Amino acid sequence: MEIKAEKMNRKNNSGVNSMKELTEELEVKFGNRAEADVSAAAYTTYRTGGNFEFLVKPLNIEEMTFILSYAKAKDVPVTILGRGSNILVSDSGLPGITIFTGLMNKIYFPELPDTSAGKSVSVRAEAGALWDSFVTGCLRRGLGGYEKTSGIPGSVGGAVRMNAGAYGCETADFLESFTVITPEGKLISYQRAEVEFSYRYSGFPRNYTVVSAEFRLKQADPEKLLAIRSEILASRRQKQPLDYPSAGSVFRRPAGDYASRLVDICGLKGLSRGGAAVSEKHAGFIINKGGATATDIYRLIREIQKTVMEKTGVRLEPEQVLLGNFENC
Ligand SMILES: Cc1cc2nc3c(=O)[nH]c(=O)nc-3n(C[C@H](O)[C@H](O)[C@H](O)COP(=O)(O)OP(=O)(O)OC[C@H]3O[C@@H](n4cnc5c(N)ncnc54)[C@H](O)[C@@H]3O)c2cc1C
């Protein structure tokens, strides 16, 4: 369940013998878009966690390729950060270079042919675009498909990686193709059919970074699409604890059941550790009530898993990605 960033090799083969030296080189190229010791609380929807050792914000594919190739050459671990809405960063922070995709956020809407409903159209979005801005932009133009995913607070790249979805619709459903960068800096484009997608799973290598994606959407009545969006957003507001920081559903859906139902019947609603608590409104969410540390959240996750296992025999698997070191929690 943990993604452990390898301890950085601070004396590596490249002649660069400290992180400071290494990051100074990036600061020269990226100016104030490169920074050391940045709090994860500012970049994650849990609003907590330790520091990213070094955070850099590329504006385009060329800059992204440069950073990845640079990190590879210097043997520095890299983590890709979208909108931080599905991650928990440990209190000890995340070593290496974290690449924030949020400035690569263009969405290319095509000139729409003046046709009746039903014709399909391609829309391209960069990985760091907000998923919900992409969805809204499509619906307003009468491009239907993703209306039921309204309100998912991640990025386009995060949605492709996680195959995010809601109310029976997943990112993969209208995905046409997407482009990734390998750790060596090579660009590869995949057609949707070439990659396996399933529930919250994408089958391309974990160390590939999505840089853009194309979606094939059908023309439909914008008013109807926007009405569906409104219903979905109202349903989310009604069911989810949106007044508190969280990272959405903590656990994957177990076969034939719902994690929230199991957490609820085990009597765990409201259970808290430090500033973290199981939401009373939606038992599948852990909320930051104020001042929660990543350790509080991690301990709560473990405790829920243990209790649900003991009482129901079901092993809940986290959907959220744990970054950094949680060994001593
Ligand atoms: C209130 C709330 C409601 C939510 N509701 C839903 C929901 O209904 N359905 C749902 O599926 N999710 C939901 N989520 C979870 C989350 O929004 C999604 O998983 C989203 O797709 C994550 O995108 P992100 O950009 O925030 O990714 P991050 O959290 O930044 O990263 C998640 C993972 O994706 C990787 N990643 C990010 N960008 C890229 C990229 N460009 N290339 C390769 N890897 C990348 C990261 O390295 C990390 O492993 C919810 C979260 C919140 C806070």
The ligand as an ORCA input file, in Angstrom:
! r2SCAN-3c Opt
* xyz 0 1
  C     -13.902     15.569     -2.080
  C     -13.296     14.551     -3.007
  C     -14.117     13.781     -3.821
  C     -13.578     12.825     -4.681
  N     -14.424     12.100     -5.467
  C     -13.910     11.193     -6.321
  C     -14.769     10.428     -7.156
  O     -15.990     10.598     -7.180
  N     -14.206      9.508     -7.982
  C     -12.852      9.309     -8.023
  O     -12.403      8.461     -8.804
  N     -12.014     10.007     -7.235
  C     -12.511     10.938     -6.395
  N     -11.660     11.660     -5.592
  C     -10.213     11.350     -5.614
  C      -9.391     12.160     -6.633
  O      -9.993     13.410     -6.918
  C      -9.138     11.394     -7.926
  O      -8.493     10.167     -7.692
  C      -8.305     12.212     -8.925
  O      -8.316     11.569    -10.169
  C      -6.854     12.400     -8.485
  O      -6.256     13.360     -9.338
  P      -5.099     14.310     -8.829
  O      -4.660     15.140     -9.972
  O      -5.509     15.035     -7.613
  O      -3.983     13.249     -8.491
  P      -2.959     13.266     -7.261
  O      -3.708     13.081     -5.994
  O      -2.056     14.433     -7.352
  O      -2.136     11.938     -7.570
  C      -2.757     10.675     -7.484
  C      -1.837      9.642     -8.157
  O      -1.797      9.899     -9.561
  C      -0.450     10.154     -9.970
  N      -0.504     11.186    -10.996
  C      -1.046     12.439    -10.905
  N      -0.897     13.086    -12.073
  C      -0.257     12.230    -12.906
  C       0.197     12.318    -14.253
  N       0.053     13.426    -14.976
  N       0.799     11.236    -14.808
  C       0.976     10.106    -14.079
  N       0.598      9.964    -12.800
  C      -0.017     11.022    -12.231
  C       0.286     10.611     -8.711
  O       1.676     10.371     -8.814
  C      -0.382      9.732     -7.666
  O       0.158      8.434     -7.704
  C     -12.176     12.632     -4.722
  C     -11.346     13.411     -3.913
  C     -11.894     14.369     -3.061
  C     -10.984     15.225     -2.228
*
